[in-house]
Amino acid sequence: MSENQYLRFSRREFLTAAAGAGAATSLGPAWTMALADAMDPRISQVMSRTIGIDMHNHVYPAGTEPHPGQRSSDPEQQASELFLEPVIKKSGLTAVCASFVLDFTQTDKLGDALNNYLRWLTVMDAQLESGHIGRALNVNDLRNAHDSGQPTIIQSIEGAQFIEGHLDRVEMVYKRGVRHLQLLHIKDDMVSPLGDTIERPAHLGGLTPFGAQVIHECNRLGILVDLAHGAPETVQAAVKVSTQPIIMSHTGLDARLGSNPKLAQMMKSHLISKEHAKVVADAGGVIGVWTKLADTPKDFVENIRATVDTIGIDHVGIGTDLDLLSSRAGQRTSQAWPGITSGFFYVVVGEMLRQGFIPDEIIKVGGGNFCRVFGKATADHVTASGTRT
């Protein structure tokens, strides 16, 4: 697709998204202003050069969102309700790291976590086939998706409890298209925990020996390692163990608690210190800034700026931690700022321009930094037949 073709495509898609947002929500003044700014032709020019990536997004068919203490509906019965391609286009992104929160599913016995995830991957297989989009297995797939204007996903998971002490299960899901593995969430693996999380008192001594084995296996296969929710001790050990840069796909700095005291208190345990962030950056990794604690696009970009000022422009990305597709598909961070389904990336690029980011910086934060580490992680990988490419 030529640049001119891309610009026409982008503006048309944005207008569709904006119209949909106006019909679905009562837009606050901050969002209305951001939509107007997004008509600035500079935005399309920047986006024509940017592989836009959301480093962490929950993707569920309607009615299948997993929640603690509730058994999800059968995802195979809901596959037809998932429409990835048009919604990603409306967001303005090239790709999302499509994540399934495994430890929010019901797991009464060993094997339940594995079965839940494999069934979810089967749902995704059907959806991708029917929507004629694919999984990005390497950075060339992301480039091709951007150049063609045809969005894609990077298959992920939030919490690797499906492993249950069986290292070979990492290769099992690799062969199903998984290229982004977040080791930790809230619950420990029932058999062999991988490491301490940031939300709970440390009880494992940081990264466990088996957690180190899982990282080595990800490095061998060509899977990007994500330490979001990892305690500082876990992350410090992980960057020493890993032969490739790691990411923390979605978090925020604890110095940026926002103006909502109740929300800030609730989210405080999920945030990281500047020192914690620097451990990832110093090892060549990337921190994804989430939309939590951002009441407006202006707030969100200010949080990006604070993270850039802390660890450098080469180590910051976007990881919304929102729901791209579900019965809550219109999820938003506040009444003033609807969620990712309403032209999200157009507005973020526009706000970054307004706050003084230059195009090359936006290209890095918008997806270029993620592409760099994803490219390194997947460049030399094992194919399904067992050979290396």
RODO-2510 file (C-alpha; in nm, 4 decimals, decimal comma):
residues 389
     n   res          X          Y          Z
     1     m     0,0000     0,0000     0,0000
     2     s     0,1423     0,3382    -0,0965
     3     e     0,1597     0,6236     0,1543
     4     n    -0,1240     0,8062    -0,0200
     5     q    -0,3370     0,4934    -0,0133
     6     y    -0,2574     0,4499     0,3541
     7     l    -0,3532     0,8084     0,4348
     8     r    -0,6907     0,7706     0,2623
     9     f    -0,7463     0,4402     0,4390
    10     s    -0,6553     0,5816     0,7779
    11     r    -0,8811     0,8842     0,7557
    12     r    -1,1760     0,6793     0,6327
    13     e    -1,1318     0,4296     0,9120
    14     f    -1,0995     0,7072     1,1654
    15     l    -1,4195     0,8758     1,0527
    16     t    -1,5995     0,5433     1,0869
    17     a    -1,4609     0,4993     1,4362
    18     a    -1,5495     0,8515     1,5403
    19     a    -1,9048     0,8152     1,4134
    20     g    -1,9405     0,4878     1,6008
    21     a    -1,8069     0,6419     1,9183
    22     g    -2,0507     0,9305     1,8985
    23     a    -2,3437     0,6944     1,8562
    24     a    -2,2403     0,4649     2,1375
    25     t    -2,1382     0,7055     2,4120
    26     s    -2,1907     1,0519     2,5470
    27     l    -1,8508     1,1990     2,4718
    28     g    -1,6892     1,4255     2,7260
    29     p    -1,5166     1,7505     2,6226
    30     a    -1,1672     1,6032     2,6435
    31     w    -1,2518     1,3270     2,3977
    32     t    -1,4447     1,5571     2,1651
    33     m    -1,1464     1,7904     2,1483
    34     a    -0,9153     1,4945     2,0861
    35     l    -1,1327     1,3748     1,7989
    36     a    -1,1148     1,7171     1,6391
    37     d    -0,7385     1,7247     1,6789
    38     a    -0,7175     1,3798     1,5209
    39     m    -0,8266     1,5302     1,1902
    40     d    -0,4871     1,7011     1,1746
    41     p    -0,3232     1,5625     0,8558
    42     r     0,0047     1,5196     1,0455
    43     i    -0,1526     1,2287     1,2309
    44     s    -0,2061     1,0255     0,9156
    45     q     0,1459     1,1094     0,8050
    46     v     0,2910     0,9756     1,1301
    47     m     0,0669     0,6690     1,1257
    48     s     0,1718     0,5856     0,7718
    49     r     0,5190     0,5236     0,9183
    50     t     0,4115     0,3639     1,2465
    51     i     0,3425    -0,0013     1,3182
    52     g     0,0923     0,0645     1,5961
    53     i     0,0992    -0,1996     1,8697
    54     d    -0,1035    -0,2456     2,1866
    55     m     0,1262    -0,4619     2,3975
    56     h    -0,1552    -0,5965     2,6171
    57     n    -0,5244    -0,6272     2,5426
    58     h    -0,7871    -0,8757     2,6587
    59     v    -0,9758    -1,0390     2,3737
    60     y    -1,2875    -1,2372     2,4665
    61     p    -1,5980    -1,3365     2,2754
    62     a    -1,9137    -1,1883     2,4241
    63     g    -2,0225    -1,3822     2,7288
    64     t    -1,6916    -1,5606     2,7868
    65     e    -1,4992    -1,3131     3,0006
    66     p    -1,3363    -1,5079     3,2828
    67     h    -1,3858    -1,3712     3,6320
    68     p    -1,2739    -1,5081     3,9676
    69     g    -1,5202    -1,7568     4,1071
    70     q    -1,7255    -1,7820     3,7904
    71     r    -1,7100    -2,0460     3,5226
    72     s    -1,6868    -1,8989     3,1757
    73     s    -1,9275    -1,9984     2,9008
    74     d    -1,8041    -2,2411     2,6405
    75     p    -1,5800    -2,0274     2,4150
    76     e    -1,6342    -2,2561     2,1179
    77     q    -2,0040    -2,1691     2,1216
    78     q    -1,9239    -1,7984     2,1195
    79     a    -1,6574    -1,7850     1,8465
    80     s    -1,8926    -1,6353     1,5909
    81     e    -1,9425    -1,3304     1,8142
    82     l    -1,5773    -1,2235     1,7909
    83     f    -1,5019    -0,9762     1,5110
    84     l    -1,1394    -0,8781     1,5380
    85     e    -1,0519    -0,7281     1,2022
    86     p    -1,2945    -0,4334     1,1837
    87     v    -1,2472    -0,3395     1,5478
    88     i    -0,8682    -0,3343     1,5276
    89     k    -0,9013    -0,1159     1,2195
    90     k    -1,1244     0,1266     1,4080
    91     s    -0,8653     0,1511     1,6835
    92     g    -0,6054     0,2650     1,4302
    93     l    -0,3591    -0,0017     1,5445
    94     t    -0,1712    -0,2499     1,3295
    95     a    -0,1793    -0,5265     1,5892
    96     v    -0,2791    -0,6123     1,9430
    97     c    -0,1180    -0,8634     2,1731
    98     a    -0,4328    -1,0678     2,2291
    99     s    -0,4278    -1,1956     2,5842
   100     f    -0,6397    -1,4470     2,7739
   101     v    -0,6411    -1,4068     3,1559
   102     l    -0,5960    -1,7690     3,2441
   103     d    -0,6093    -1,7541     3,6220
   104     f    -0,9520    -1,5930     3,6125
   105     t    -1,0977    -1,9151     3,4716
   106     q    -1,2291    -2,1947     3,6901
   107     t    -0,9556    -2,4461     3,7692
   108     d    -1,0823    -2,7207     3,9974
   109     k    -0,8183    -2,9777     3,9120
   110     l    -0,4875    -3,0213     3,7360
   111     g    -0,5227    -2,9874     3,3620
   112     d    -0,8112    -2,7387     3,3755
   113     a    -0,5839    -2,4413     3,3058
   114     l    -0,4273    -2,6120     3,0039
   115     n    -0,7645    -2,7193     2,8666
   116     n    -0,9077    -2,3693     2,9120
   117     y    -0,6238    -2,2127     2,7176
   118     l    -0,6199    -2,4713     2,4393
   119     r    -0,9944    -2,4260     2,3919
   120     w    -0,9427    -2,0509     2,3733
   121     l    -0,6744    -2,0950     2,1083
   122     t    -0,9214    -2,3067     1,9101
   123     v    -1,1683    -2,0189     1,9260
   124     m    -0,9018    -1,7849     1,7944
   125     d    -0,8134    -2,0276     1,5145
   126     a    -1,1734    -2,0195     1,3925
   127     q    -1,2068    -1,6435     1,4241
   128     l    -0,8836    -1,5687     1,2411
   129     e    -0,9757    -1,8048     0,9611
   130     s    -1,3229    -1,6583     0,9189
   131     g    -1,1895    -1,3023     0,9376
   132     h    -0,9024    -1,3700     0,7003
   133     i    -0,6441    -1,2300     0,9378
   134     g    -0,3537    -1,4114     1,0922
   135     r    -0,1204    -1,4249     1,3865
   136     a     0,2064    -1,2361     1,3609
   137     l     0,4826    -1,4884     1,4193
   138     n     0,7705    -1,2465     1,3620
   139     v     0,8365    -0,8807     1,2956
   140     n     0,8068    -0,9243     0,9180
   141     d     0,4449    -1,0268     0,9704
   142     l     0,3882    -0,6993     1,1554
   143     r     0,5483    -0,4985     0,8755
   144     n     0,3363    -0,6743     0,6155
   145     a     0,0198    -0,6118     0,8190
   146     h     0,0979    -0,2426     0,8383
   147     d     0,1916    -0,2074     0,4724
   148     s    -0,1235    -0,3867     0,3564
   149     g    -0,3592    -0,2147     0,6007
   150     q    -0,4696    -0,5601     0,7173
   151     p    -0,4500    -0,5888     1,0986
   152     t    -0,3134    -0,8875     1,2837
   153     i    -0,2753    -1,0212     1,6367
   154     i     0,0159    -1,1428     1,8429
   155     q    -0,1041    -1,4405     2,0437
   156     s    -0,0405    -1,3967     2,4135
   157     i    -0,1586    -1,5071     2,7554
   158     e    -0,1743    -1,3406     3,0973
   159     g    -0,0428    -1,5875     3,3503
   160     a     0,1226    -1,9141     3,2433
   161     q    -0,0513    -2,1443     3,4916
   162     f    -0,1216    -2,3885     3,2085
   163     i     0,2394    -2,5144     3,2292
   164     e     0,1870    -2,7020     3,5608
   165     g     0,5487    -2,8122     3,5776
   166     h     0,5536    -2,9487     3,2203
   167     l     0,8161    -2,7520     3,0285
   168     d     0,7113    -2,9144     2,7016
   169     r     0,3813    -2,7247     2,7177
   170     v     0,5668    -2,4067     2,6225
   171     e     0,6510    -2,5626     2,2870
   172     m     0,2959    -2,6970     2,2621
   173     v     0,1493    -2,3470     2,2649
   174     y     0,4334    -2,2164     2,0495
   175     k     0,3151    -2,4559     1,7799
   176     r    -0,0333    -2,3069     1,8231
   177     g     0,0999    -1,9608     1,7384
   178     v     0,1865    -1,8159     2,0793
   179     r     0,4755    -1,5688     2,0511
   180     h     0,4253    -1,3594     2,3651
   181     l     0,4169    -1,5245     2,7073
   182     q     0,3375    -1,3316     3,0256
   183     l     0,4663    -1,5617     3,2970
   184     l     0,2819    -1,4187     3,5960
   185     h    -0,0517    -1,2739     3,6931
   186     i    -0,2164    -1,3232     4,0311
   187     k    -0,2349    -1,6953     4,1071
   188     d     0,0672    -1,9224     4,1247
   189     d     0,1032    -2,2252     3,9005
   190     m    -0,0607    -2,5102     4,0955
   191     v     0,2423    -2,7378     4,0492
   192     s     0,5559    -2,5286     3,9870
   193     p     0,5264    -2,1531     4,0536
   194     l     0,7405    -1,9339     3,8296
   195     g     0,8066    -1,6336     4,0510
   196     d     0,6816    -1,3724     4,2928
   197     t     0,4286    -1,1154     4,1750
   198     i     0,4247    -0,7476     4,2653
   199     e     0,0770    -0,7577     4,4235
   200     r     0,1470    -1,0201     4,6929
   201     p     0,4087    -1,0594     4,9676
   202     a     0,7151    -1,2365     4,8303
   203     h     0,7188    -1,6057     4,9186
   204     l     0,9186    -1,7659     4,6378
   205     g     1,2464    -1,5757     4,6530
   206     g     1,1837    -1,3966     4,3229
   207     l     1,2219    -1,6011     4,0050
   208     t     1,2074    -1,9736     4,0801
   209     p     1,4454    -2,2262     3,9191
   210     f     1,1546    -2,3554     3,7104
   211     g     1,0674    -2,0000     3,6131
   212     a     1,4227    -1,9658     3,4833
   213     q     1,3772    -2,2842     3,2803
   214     v     1,0604    -2,1436     3,1238
   215     i     1,2455    -1,8271     3,0233
   216     h     1,5250    -2,0325     2,8680
   217     e     1,2661    -2,2335     2,6739
   218     c     1,1005    -1,9162     2,5479
   219     n     1,4412    -1,7901     2,4345
   220     r     1,5107    -2,1193     2,2580
   221     l     1,1800    -2,1307     2,0767
   222     g     1,1411    -1,7644     1,9920
   223     i     0,8764    -1,6363     2,2354
   224     l     0,8863    -1,2859     2,3803
   225     v     0,9018    -1,2981     2,7616
   226     d     0,6665    -1,0619     2,9473
   227     l     0,7260    -0,9965     3,3190
   228     a     0,4242    -0,7724     3,3810
   229     h     0,3034    -0,8240     3,7382
   230     g     0,6508    -0,9482     3,8340
   231     a     0,8004    -0,8406     4,1661
   232     p     1,1263    -0,6410     4,1486
   233     e     1,3280    -0,9439     4,2596
   234     t     1,1653    -1,1585     3,9939
   235     v     1,2376    -0,9077     3,7191
   236     q     1,5966    -0,8548     3,8307
   237     a     1,6601    -1,2285     3,8117
   238     a     1,4767    -1,2640     3,4808
   239     v     1,6869    -1,0059     3,2961
   240     k     1,9999    -1,1905     3,4090
   241     v     1,8637    -1,5270     3,2965
   242     s     1,7144    -1,4244     2,9626
   243     t     1,9293    -1,4117     2,6513
   244     q     1,6805    -1,1690     2,4949
   245     p     1,5293    -0,8421     2,6188
   246     i     1,2104    -0,8796     2,8194
   247     i     0,9081    -0,6532     2,8394
   248     m     0,6601    -0,5464     3,1023
   249     s     0,3599    -0,5100     2,8748
   250     h     0,1290    -0,3020     3,0954
   251     t     0,1984    -0,0992     3,4056
   252     g     0,2602     0,2526     3,5292
   253     l     0,5024     0,4416     3,7489
   254     d     0,4079     0,4628     4,1146
   255     a     0,4866     0,8340     4,0992
   256     r     0,1877     0,8781     3,8643
   257     l    -0,1094     0,7908     4,0821
   258     g    -0,3535     1,0267     3,9123
   259     s    -0,6235     1,2423     4,0689
   260     n    -0,8759     0,9741     4,1709
   261     p    -0,7790     0,8702     4,5286
   262     k    -0,9987     0,5581     4,5355
   263     l    -0,8713     0,4289     4,2017
   264     a    -0,5149     0,5217     4,2878
   265     q    -0,5296     0,3213     4,6098
   266     m    -0,6769     0,0216     4,4276
   267     m    -0,4118     0,0282     4,1553
   268     k    -0,1117     0,1197     4,3711
   269     s     0,0032    -0,2389     4,4195
   270     h     0,0142    -0,2866     4,0410
   271     l     0,2538     0,0033     3,9788
   272     i     0,6317    -0,0041     3,9578
   273     s     0,9055     0,2230     4,0850
   274     k     1,1449     0,4121     3,8613
   275     e     1,4186     0,1729     3,9715
   276     h     1,2045    -0,1273     3,8735
   277     a     1,1456     0,0225     3,5280
   278     k     1,5153     0,0958     3,4799
   279     v     1,6045    -0,2706     3,5359
   280     v     1,3982    -0,3616     3,2283
   281     a     1,5265    -0,0695     3,0203
   282     d     1,8917    -0,1263     3,1096
   283     a     1,8567    -0,4818     2,9753
   284     g     1,7202    -0,3497     2,6439
   285     g     1,3525    -0,4130     2,7234
   286     v     1,0319    -0,2124     2,6920
   287     i     0,7695    -0,0925     2,9418
   288     g     0,4111    -0,0644     2,8154
   289     v     0,2273     0,2353     2,9647
   290     w    -0,1317     0,1491     3,0454
   291     t    -0,4409     0,3674     3,0343
   292     k    -0,5217     0,3113     3,4006
   293     l    -0,5134     0,6322     3,6069
   294     a    -0,5483     0,8409     3,2901
   295     d    -0,8784     1,0290     3,2814
   296     t    -0,8107     1,1907     2,9442
   297     p    -0,5804     1,1435     2,6443
   298     k    -0,3796     1,4332     2,7852
   299     d    -0,3260     1,2421     3,1112
   300     f    -0,2262     0,9290     2,9241
   301     v     0,0368     1,1049     2,7141
   302     e     0,1681     1,2826     3,0223
   303     n     0,2175     0,9374     3,1765
   304     i     0,4026     0,8305     2,8632
   305     r     0,6205     1,1419     2,8909
   306     a     0,7015     1,0673     3,2554
   307     t     0,8073     0,7147     3,1634
   308     v     1,0188     0,8382     2,8723
   309     d     1,1873     1,0876     3,1038
   310     t     1,2656     0,8019     3,3426
   311     i     1,3969     0,5272     3,1117
   312     g     1,4436     0,6845     2,7682
   313     i     1,2489     0,7009     2,4443
   314     d     1,3811     0,3610     2,3249
   315     h     1,2200     0,1665     2,6081
   316     v     0,8581     0,2836     2,6221
   317     g     0,5501     0,1457     2,4472
   318     i     0,1720     0,1298     2,4856
   319     g    -0,0041    -0,1490     2,6747
   320     t    -0,3609    -0,0418     2,7409
   321     d    -0,4786    -0,3332     2,9594
   322     l    -0,8253    -0,2770     2,8113
   323     d    -1,0787    -0,5137     2,6561
   324     l    -1,0644    -0,4908     2,2775
   325     l    -1,3512    -0,7326     2,2215
   326     s    -1,6000    -0,8564     2,4735
   327     s    -1,9423    -0,7647     2,6025
   328     r    -1,7481    -0,4724     2,7523
   329     a    -1,5946    -0,3815     2,4156
   330     g    -1,6704    -0,0154     2,4780
   331     q    -1,4770    -0,0229     2,8040
   332     r    -1,3194     0,3117     2,8753
   333     t    -1,0831     0,4637     3,1256
   334     s    -1,3291     0,7390     3,2183
   335     q    -1,6472     0,9060     3,1010
   336     a    -1,4296     1,1623     2,9230
   337     w    -1,2225     0,9043     2,7357
   338     p    -1,3939     0,6059     2,5688
   339     g    -1,1866     0,2957     2,5171
   340     i    -0,9789     0,1468     2,2440
   341     t    -1,2619     0,0697     2,0032
   342     s    -1,3183     0,4385     1,9269
   343     g    -1,0201     0,5577     1,7255
   344     f    -0,7803     0,5159     2,0178
   345     f    -0,4485     0,5300     1,8350
   346     y    -0,5436     0,8270     1,6192
   347     v    -0,6191     1,0267     1,9306
   348     v    -0,3024     0,9175     2,1114
   349     v    -0,0846     1,0152     1,8152
   350     g    -0,2598     1,3511     1,7947
   351     e    -0,2106     1,4176     2,1644
   352     m     0,1559     1,3166     2,1468
   353     l     0,2078     1,5667     1,8668
   354     r     0,0338     1,8336     2,0715
   355     q     0,2568     1,7637     2,3718
   356     g     0,5722     1,8049     2,1676
   357     f     0,6707     1,4518     2,0693
   358     i     0,8338     1,4488     1,7282
   359     p     0,7290     1,1892     1,4672
   360     d     1,0325     0,9644     1,5169
   361     e     0,9600     0,9485     1,8901
   362     i     0,5946     0,8625     1,8303
   363     i     0,6968     0,5863     1,5898
   364     k     0,9114     0,4311     1,8634
   365     v     0,6568     0,4552     2,1443
   366     g     0,3645     0,3667     1,9174
   367     g     0,5130     0,0307     1,8243
   368     g     0,8702     0,0588     1,7027
   369     n     1,0243    -0,0285     2,0381
   370     f     0,8018    -0,3326     2,0739
   371     c     0,8874    -0,4411     1,7201
   372     r     1,2572    -0,4214     1,8038
   373     v     1,2359    -0,6603     2,1001
   374     f     0,9760    -0,8819     1,9313
   375     g     1,2049    -0,9069     1,6303
   376     k     1,4986    -1,0096     1,8478
   377     a     1,2946    -1,2676     2,0360
   378     t     1,1502    -1,4308     1,7240
   379     a     1,4343    -1,3872     1,4735
   380     d     1,5875    -1,7295     1,5287
   381     h     1,3016    -1,9611     1,6130
   382     v     1,2028    -2,3256     1,5973
   383     t     0,9374    -2,4171     1,3402
   384     a     0,6566    -2,6609     1,4106
   385     s     0,8630    -2,9318     1,2414
   386     g     1,1472    -2,8730     1,4883
   387     t     1,3904    -2,7006     1,2513
   388     r     1,5284    -2,3512     1,3049
   389     t     1,4806    -2,0583     1,0696
***
